[in-house]
Amino acid sequence: MTELKDLKHADKVFLAGCIRSIILADGNFPTASELADLDKIYRSLGLHDYEACLEDFEGRIDDEEDFMKAAKRVKSPEAQDAILGVAYELTLQNGVPNAAQLGIEKKLRALWKRP
């Protein structure tokens, strides 16, 4: 599996946006516990520039259409697999994932033609 530190900057920007999108997918403001988990997640992943990547993502992505366009620009199968792996882990973070969280991962899998 590709190490996240080896991802291109654009792929890390998209990953940061995926992390944020999955955490916010339930429609609730993140709890202090979720924010603490987020901090642990991106540190354990070695995504030390998460905040900068997220800021870049938020400056470019306004809606789902922009999100999917950005996903299409992730061409490396290794980067796609790394992003999907993180997305899957995040959906399981609170036990049972909700439909919105699974929907993000499902759309990416379909776009990138992954089982």
N, C-alpha and C positions, 0 to 999 in steps of 0.2 A: 504494500500500500504506500502511496506517495505520502511523504511527510508534509505536514501543512506548511512548514517553514520553506519547503521547496516549491510551493505553488507560486505562480506568477501573481503580481500585485492585483491585477484585474480579477483573478479567480479568488483571491483572499477577500477582495471587496465584496464579491458576490456571496461568498461564504458568510461574511459578517452580516450581510443583509438577510441571509437565510436564517441565521441564528436569531436575529431580532424578530423576523417574521414569525417564526415558529413559537417563540416565547409569547408574542402578542396575539397569536392566532385565536386564543380562547376568548378574546374580546375584553379581558380584564386587565387593569393596570398591573404590572408586575409587582409581586409582593417583595418584601425585604428578603425573604428566603430565596425567591427566584433570582433576585439580583445577586445575592451571594453565590448562588449556584452558577450563575452566568460568569461571574468573576473566576470561579474555580474552573469552569469549563474552558474558557479561552486560555487560561494559564496552563492547564494540563495539556491542551492541544498545541501549545507553543505558538499561539497566535498573539504574540506580544504587541503587535500593532493593531489590535482589534478596534480600539477607539478611533484611530485614524482611518482605518478601512470602513468602519461604520459611518463615519462622517462623510467620507467620499461617496458611499452608497446612498446616503440620505440626500446628498446634493444632486444625485443623478436620477434616482428612482422615485417617481411620484405615484404610481399605481401598478396594478397587476400586469397591465400590458407592458410597461417598462421593465417590470421584474422578469417577465418571460423573455423579452428581448435580450436582457442581460444574461439570462440563462443560456440562450442560444449562442452567445459569444464564448461560453466555456466549452472549448473544443477538445481539450485533453481528456481521454478516457480516465486517466489516473486522477485528474482533478475532479471529474464528475463523480467517480467512485468515492473519493475522499469527502466531498460535499454531501453525497447521499448517506455515507456512513455517519457523519456528524448529525445530519438531519434525523436519521433513524434514532440515534442515541437520544437526541433531544426530545423526540416524541415520547420516549419511554421515561423521561426524567421524573414525571409525577405519577408514575404507575401506568394507568390506562390512558392512552392518548385520545384526544378528542378528534372529531371528524375534520375540523379545520386544519389541525396540525398534520394529520395524515394526508389531507388534500394537497398540501404544499409538496410533500415528498412524492406523492402519487403523480402529480403534474410533472415534476422534474424527471421521474423515472420514465414516464411516457415520452416526454420531449427527447430525452437522451437514449431512448429505446433500451432501457434496462429492465430486467425482470423484477 
